[in-house]
């Protein structure tokens, strides 16, 4: 039986730069650093982001950018401040898809290794409620 999401792992070219990114953008709290040890396939660091276990591992950046992404929930009142954090790092912000009123706002952006992230202001319940209302 599936009990829930265990963790999310991102392969990054520079652990220090990725740690700064996750700490600044997502308020990630580092909970483990392998240092020179490699229990897994490479050096790694673990973070807690809003109760989610997120891992970064040393490796090659993604070769290309896609729409595959990981979304984190933010409060609507934090939207502008988070967008400012993202743009202050010079990260590429992707134009979001068109939205209907009531499904929330999103910021889509790429990290230094071509991973796409989304910060979203609504919940699944909000979106389903809006979609069930029709156009």
Backbone bond lengths (Angstrom), bond angles and torsions (degrees), N, CA, C in turn:
res aa  C-N    CA-C-N  psi(-1)  N-CA   C-N-CA  omega(-1)  CA-C   N-CA-C  phi
1 X - - - 1.447 - - 1.533 109.24 -
2 X 1.322 116.31 133.02 1.460 121.18 176.64 1.524 108.53 -76.57
3 X 1.324 116.79 128.29 1.458 121.69 -178.34 1.523 112.78 -99.60
4 X 1.315 117.17 -13.51 1.456 120.86 -178.83 1.507 110.07 145.88
5 X 1.300 115.69 -176.31 1.455 122.25 179.09 1.526 109.33 -75.03
6 X 1.325 116.78 131.08 1.458 120.83 178.69 1.530 110.49 -84.39
7 X 1.338 116.69 -62.54 1.455 120.82 -179.12 1.525 110.03 -160.43
8 X 1.320 115.20 167.24 1.458 123.02 176.57 1.523 106.47 -122.81
9 X 1.337 117.29 133.05 1.461 121.89 -179.76 1.523 110.19 -117.72
10 X 1.331 115.76 134.28 1.453 122.30 175.67 1.519 108.50 -120.63
11 X 1.326 116.51 130.95 1.455 121.88 175.67 1.525 106.93 -87.21
12 X 1.333 116.08 126.76 1.458 121.40 -175.36 1.530 110.10 -130.40
13 X 1.326 115.65 149.28 1.467 119.82 -178.07 1.524 112.62 -80.06
14 X 1.334 117.66 -25.74 1.464 121.56 -176.96 1.531 108.30 -136.83
15 X 1.316 116.67 106.94 1.467 121.15 -177.13 1.528 112.56 -60.56
16 X 1.320 117.56 -41.60 1.463 119.97 -178.54 1.530 111.25 -65.82
17 X 1.321 116.33 -44.11 1.464 120.73 179.62 1.525 110.27 -65.19
18 X 1.330 117.15 -41.03 1.469 121.30 178.41 1.528 110.56 -66.59
19 X 1.327 117.21 -39.44 1.462 119.63 177.69 1.526 110.52 -61.82
20 X 1.321 117.08 -43.36 1.465 120.62 177.94 1.522 110.41 -61.50
21 X 1.322 117.51 -41.29 1.464 123.05 177.63 1.529 111.10 -60.29
22 X 1.325 117.65 -53.71 1.466 121.43 -177.42 1.532 111.76 -64.77
23 X 1.325 116.56 -37.65 1.464 120.65 179.98 1.524 110.85 -67.92
24 X 1.324 116.98 -43.93 1.462 121.02 -176.42 1.532 112.46 -75.85
25 X 1.309 117.91 -46.48 1.464 121.17 -175.28 1.526 111.50 -76.78
26 X 1.325 118.00 -44.09 1.468 122.14 -172.21 1.523 114.38 -107.73
27 X 1.331 118.00 2.92 1.464 120.98 -174.96 1.528 111.52 55.79
28 X 1.331 115.92 35.99 1.466 121.14 -179.40 1.520 110.37 -63.52
29 X 1.323 115.19 142.77 1.463 121.61 175.92 1.526 108.10 -110.38
30 X 1.346 115.62 119.01 1.465 119.32 -179.11 1.518 109.04 -70.97
31 X 1.334 115.96 131.59 1.457 120.63 179.73 1.527 112.74 -119.28
32 X 1.358 116.50 -9.28 1.471 118.96 179.62 1.527 108.69 -163.33
33 X 1.332 115.48 143.29 1.466 122.69 174.36 1.519 106.62 -138.89
34 X 1.315 117.80 121.05 1.469 120.83 -177.11 1.521 112.50 -72.23
35 X 1.339 116.87 -15.51 1.462 118.18 -176.95 1.515 109.92 60.41
36 X 1.327 117.03 -132.33 1.464 120.63 179.89 1.528 112.79 -85.92
37 X 1.320 117.71 -3.93 1.468 121.28 178.93 1.529 109.13 -79.70
38 X 1.303 115.62 148.28 1.462 119.73 175.41 1.522 108.98 -132.45
39 X 1.324 114.90 91.32 1.457 119.91 175.76 1.519 110.48 -76.02
40 X 1.323 116.18 -26.93 1.454 121.93 -179.38 1.525 108.14 -105.92
41 X 1.326 118.59 -138.71 1.466 120.26 -177.19 1.525 113.48 -89.99
42 X 1.341 117.00 -14.79 1.460 120.76 178.64 1.533 109.19 -163.84
43 X 1.330 115.67 178.30 1.456 119.97 176.36 1.524 108.89 -58.77
44 X 1.340 115.68 145.66 1.466 118.46 -176.48 1.519 111.04 -149.48
45 X 1.316 114.27 159.33 1.467 122.32 174.79 1.521 107.91 -136.23
46 X 1.336 114.81 142.33 1.466 121.25 179.22 1.524 108.93 -110.00
47 X 1.332 115.04 143.68 1.460 121.77 178.88 1.522 110.02 -134.39
48 X 1.305 114.63 156.58 1.460 121.81 169.19 1.525 106.25 -108.59
49 X 1.335 115.74 121.98 1.460 121.71 175.82 1.515 106.77 -123.04
50 X 1.311 115.92 102.66 1.457 120.22 179.02 1.516 113.59 56.89
51 X 1.320 117.13 33.42 1.457 121.77 179.91 1.527 114.05 91.22
52 X 1.334 117.75 -3.52 1.469 121.65 177.92 1.524 109.37 -96.52
53 X 1.333 115.92 137.05 1.457 122.23 176.67 1.526 107.22 -84.41
54 X 1.341 116.05 114.98 1.456 122.45 -179.14 1.523 108.40 -118.79
55 X 1.327 115.46 134.09 1.461 122.51 -176.38 1.526 109.01 -117.61
56 X 1.337 116.24 138.36 1.460 120.40 166.50 1.516 106.99 -116.22
57 X 1.333 115.50 137.46 1.460 121.97 179.78 1.521 109.22 -128.13
58 X 1.325 115.82 142.06 1.459 122.39 179.07 1.529 109.85 -66.12
59 X 1.334 116.29 130.49 1.461 120.86 177.18 1.516 111.16 178.23
60 X 1.312 115.70 -165.06 1.466 121.92 -177.80 1.521 110.85 -85.09
61 X 1.327 116.29 140.10 1.462 121.65 176.50 1.523 110.24 -61.86
62 X 1.319 115.79 157.24 1.457 120.19 173.29 1.526 108.72 -61.30
63 X 1.320 116.81 141.81 1.464 121.31 -176.92 1.527 112.22 -71.32
64 X 1.333 116.90 -30.73 1.459 119.23 -178.47 1.521 111.02 -144.57
65 X 1.305 114.59 163.21 1.456 121.46 178.84 1.528 108.98 -90.68
66 X 1.336 116.23 139.03 1.462 121.37 176.61 1.529 108.15 -133.91
67 X 1.337 115.60 -179.29 1.460 120.65 176.32 1.531 111.64 -87.99
68 X 1.327 119.34 -6.34 1.461 120.40 173.49 1.515 106.58 -56.31
69 X 1.325 117.21 129.52 1.453 117.81 -176.39 1.515 112.17 -152.56
70 X 1.326 113.02 166.20 1.454 122.76 174.99 1.517 106.93 -117.28
71 X 1.337 115.94 128.83 1.469 120.59 -177.89 1.520 110.08 -112.26
72 X 1.309 114.58 138.67 1.457 122.05 174.90 1.517 108.39 -117.85
73 X 1.320 116.15 144.43 1.460 123.19 -179.63 1.520 109.57 -82.03
74 X 1.335 115.63 134.56 1.463 121.32 172.27 1.525 108.44 -130.51
75 X 1.314 116.22 160.20 1.459 121.11 174.92 1.526 108.74 -75.39
76 X 1.321 116.61 145.05 1.459 121.35 -179.31 1.525 111.67 -55.97
77 X 1.322 116.79 -37.51 1.465 119.81 -178.66 1.531 113.12 -70.48
78 X 1.338 118.31 -11.79 1.460 122.26 178.18 1.531 113.14 -94.24
79 X 1.329 117.34 -3.95 1.465 122.52 -174.58 1.531 112.02 -53.36
80 X 1.323 117.96 -56.63 1.466 121.34 -175.57 1.519 112.50 -62.32
81 X 1.335 116.74 -40.37 1.465 120.48 -179.78 1.524 110.98 -66.41
82 X 1.318 118.05 -39.57 1.479 120.88 178.63 1.522 110.39 -68.45
83 X 1.336 117.24 -39.82 1.463 120.16 177.75 1.525 109.73 -61.84
84 X 1.320 117.24 -39.23 1.470 120.75 178.42 1.526 110.56 -63.80
85 X 1.329 117.65 -41.59 1.474 120.56 177.85 1.526 110.33 -58.93
86 X 1.329 115.39 -46.05 1.469 121.08 -177.31 1.526 110.31 -62.83
87 X 1.326 116.91 -49.72 1.463 119.89 -177.92 1.529 111.69 -68.14
88 X 1.332 117.94 -29.54 1.472 120.13 179.49 1.525 111.59 -65.16
89 X 1.339 117.51 -23.68 1.467 121.07 177.08 1.524 112.43 -89.18
90 X 1.343 116.86 -1.01 1.458 120.23 179.98 1.514 113.42 73.54
91 X 1.329 117.34 19.78 1.456 121.20 -179.05 1.524 110.44 -74.16
92 X 1.321 116.08 150.17 1.456 121.09 178.94 1.524 110.00 -75.04
93 X 1.315 115.69 119.48 1.464 121.52 175.63 1.517 107.12 -96.84
94 X 1.321 115.57 125.93 1.464 122.12 -178.48 1.522 108.14 -92.13
95 X 1.311 116.42 137.91 1.455 119.44 177.02 1.522 109.01 -61.96
96 X 1.318 115.75 129.17 1.460 120.60 -179.18 1.519 111.90 -72.79
97 X 1.310 115.94 161.89 1.460 120.12 177.09 1.523 109.09 -73.75
98 X 1.319 116.58 160.07 1.461 118.74 178.74 1.527 108.78 -66.33
99 X 1.313 115.65 148.39 1.459 121.72 -175.18 1.519 109.72 -129.64
100 X 1.311 114.88 156.37 1.455 120.91 172.26 1.523 107.38 -99.99
101 X 1.333 115.88 151.81 1.462 119.81 178.54 1.522 110.06 -55.61
102 X 1.324 116.30 136.00 1.450 121.00 175.69 1.514 115.42 98.67
103 X 1.339 117.96 -6.78 1.464 118.00 179.16 1.517 112.90 -102.11
104 X 1.313 116.96 5.98 1.457 120.72 175.14 1.513 113.18 91.96
105 X 1.325 114.94 174.84 1.453 123.07 177.54 1.517 109.33 -113.21
106 X 1.340 115.32 153.48 1.458 120.61 178.77 1.512 111.17 -136.35
107 X 1.324 114.30 146.65 1.462 122.27 168.96 1.535 105.37 -115.38
108 X 1.317 117.35 121.15 1.460 122.38 175.69 1.525 107.78 -105.46
109 X 1.336 117.00 133.32 1.461 120.02 -179.44 1.520 110.36 -155.14
110 X 1.339 115.22 152.14 1.458 122.45 178.92 1.524 110.31 -98.92
111 X 1.336 115.47 143.40 1.461 120.06 172.78 1.528 108.68 -84.94
112 X 1.319 117.06 -169.44 1.455 122.05 -177.42 1.525 113.38 -72.88
113 X 1.332 117.39 -12.41 1.462 121.79 -176.14 1.533 112.44 -115.35
114 X 1.334 116.91 19.98 1.471 124.54 176.61 1.522 114.93 73.07
115 X 1.334 118.44 17.67 1.460 120.72 171.86 1.521 107.82 -80.75
116 X 1.324 116.53 136.30 1.452 120.59 177.34 1.529 109.23 -96.68
117 X 1.328 115.49 131.18 1.458 122.40 177.58 1.515 109.15 -120.24
118 X 1.313 114.29 156.42 1.457 121.05 175.86 1.521 107.90 -133.31
119 X 1.316 116.03 136.93 1.456 121.79 168.20 1.516 105.19 -109.51
120 X 1.326 116.52 121.54 1.468 121.87 -171.70 1.523 110.12 -124.05
121 X 1.342 115.56 139.99 1.467 120.38 -173.13 1.523 114.70 -95.23
122 X 1.311 118.61 -1.61 1.471 119.87 -177.70 1.521 110.63 -120.93
123 X 1.326 114.86 179.75 1.465 121.58 -179.90 1.528 110.09 -114.20
124 X 1.310 115.81 170.12 1.461 120.77 173.92 1.523 110.19 -57.72
125 X 1.310 116.55 -42.65 1.463 120.53 -179.66 1.525 111.38 -61.31
126 X 1.355 117.06 -41.42 1.463 121.21 176.72 1.525 110.84 -59.54
127 X 1.319 116.18 -46.37 1.464 120.28 -177.02 1.523 111.09 -66.15
128 X 1.322 117.34 -45.32 1.466 119.59 -179.55 1.523 111.33 -63.47
129 X 1.323 116.76 -40.60 1.464 120.73 178.01 1.525 109.73 -58.84
130 X 1.336 116.46 -46.27 1.462 120.75 -179.18 1.523 111.33 -66.24
131 X 1.328 117.61 -43.88 1.470 120.84 -178.33 1.532 110.56 -65.83
132 X 1.310 117.37 -34.53 1.476 120.13 178.99 1.515 112.35 -70.51
133 X 1.327 118.05 -16.03 1.463 121.49 176.17 1.523 111.69 -78.06
134 X 1.330 117.60 -16.42 1.468 121.50 -177.87 1.504 111.13 80.33
135 X 1.317 115.80 -166.30 1.477 121.64 -176.63 1.476 111.78 -79.13
